[in-house]
Amino acid sequence: MTNRQNPPLDQLLPRLQFVLVGFLWPPFRWIRSIWIRENNDQYRFFVQTDGTQDEEKLDGFSYLIGQILKGSERILDKQEPDSKHKIKYTTQYGSGVPRDGGYQELMTARIFKEIAEKHEPWRLEDGPV
């Protein structure tokens, strides 16, 4: 069995964006945007928040993103039967948009609109924030 770590971000990004529209955006309305980059064999999430959030809200987000990534590991392992993916990640929170280190848009108002228009147009009524 091959032990693989994170799949290339380009491979994971579209899947994550689609899942986030359906599962993360609605319950976490305090999230303004989510950014992602690869760094030292792990993903680094930067979550732009609407002000300071309490620990319970941050824990809820961390739990749900962990579950989504575990699901991604299982999907990747099925696509490559002799593999065992283990997605490592860290999460940072802040009120601004990250300006350093090659972050890519994971979930922004623009991405939300693109996905919702194509797959879930009823979500456009409430918007991403």
C-alpha positions in Angstrom: 0.0 0.0 0.0 1.4 3.4 -1.0 1.2 6.0 1.7 0.3 9.3 0.1 -0.1 12.6 1.8 -2.0 15.5 0.4 -3.1 15.3 -3.2 -2.0 18.2 -5.4 -4.1 21.3 -4.5 -5.2 21.6 -8.2 -6.8 18.2 -7.9 -8.6 18.9 -4.6 -9.6 22.5 -5.1 -12.7 22.1 -7.4 -14.1 19.3 -5.2 -13.7 21.3 -2.1 -15.2 24.4 -3.6 -18.3 22.5 -4.6 -18.7 20.9 -1.2 -18.2 24.1 0.7 -21.1 25.8 -1.1 -23.4 23.1 0.2 -22.1 22.2 3.6 -19.9 25.0 5.1 -21.2 28.2 3.7 -24.8 28.0 5.0 -24.2 27.3 8.8 -21.2 29.6 9.1 -22.5 32.9 7.9 -19.7 34.7 9.8 -17.2 33.5 7.2 -16.4 36.1 4.6 -14.0 34.0 2.5 -11.8 30.9 2.8 -8.3 30.8 1.2 -6.0 27.8 0.8 -2.3 27.1 0.0 0.1 24.2 0.1 2.9 24.6 2.7 5.4 21.9 3.9 3.3 18.9 2.9 0.1 20.3 4.3 -2.7 22.6 3.4 -3.0 25.9 5.2 -6.5 27.4 5.4 -7.1 31.1 6.0 -10.6 31.9 7.1 -11.6 35.5 6.8 -14.1 36.1 9.5 -16.8 38.8 10.2 -15.2 40.0 13.4 -14.0 37.9 16.3 -15.7 34.6 16.8 -16.1 32.5 19.9 -14.3 29.2 20.4 -17.5 27.2 19.9 -18.0 28.6 16.4 -14.4 28.0 15.5 -14.5 24.5 16.8 -17.6 23.8 14.8 -15.9 25.0 11.6 -12.7 22.9 12.4 -14.8 19.8 13.0 -16.8 20.1 9.8 -13.7 20.9 7.6 -12.0 17.9 9.1 -14.9 15.7 8.2 -15.0 17.0 4.7 -11.3 16.3 4.3 -11.7 12.8 5.6 -14.4 12.2 3.0 -12.0 13.5 0.4 -9.3 11.0 1.6 -11.8 8.1 1.1 -12.7 9.3 -2.4 -9.1 9.6 -3.4 -8.3 6.2 -2.0 -11.1 4.7 -4.1 -9.7 6.4 -7.2 -6.3 5.0 -6.5 -6.9 1.6 -4.8 -3.3 1.0 -3.7 -3.1 4.4 -1.9 -3.7 5.7 1.6 -4.2 9.5 1.6 -3.8 11.5 4.8 -4.7 15.1 4.3 -2.8 17.3 6.8 -4.0 20.9 7.4 -3.9 23.9 9.7 -6.4 26.7 9.9 -5.8 30.4 10.7 -8.5 33.0 11.3 -8.5 36.7 10.7 -10.5 39.7 9.6 -8.4 40.5 6.5 -7.6 38.7 3.4 -4.2 36.9 3.4 -1.6 38.9 1.4 1.3 36.5 1.6 2.4 33.1 0.4 0.4 32.2 -2.7 -3.1 31.6 -1.2 -5.8 30.6 -3.7 -9.5 31.3 -3.4 -11.3 28.4 -1.9 -14.6 30.1 -1.1 -15.4 33.7 -1.8 -18.5 35.5 -2.9 -17.3 35.1 -6.6 -16.8 31.3 -6.3 -20.1 31.0 -4.5 -21.9 32.7 -7.3 -20.2 30.7 -10.0 -21.1 27.4 -8.4 -24.6 28.4 -7.3 -25.5 29.7 -10.8 -24.4 26.4 -12.3 -25.6 23.8 -9.8 -27.8 25.4 -7.1 -29.5 28.6 -8.3 -31.9 28.7 -5.4 -28.9 29.6 -3.1 -28.5 32.9 -4.9 -31.5 34.4 -3.1 -29.6 34.4 0.3 -26.2 35.0 -1.2 -22.9 33.9 0.4 -23.0 36.4 3.2 
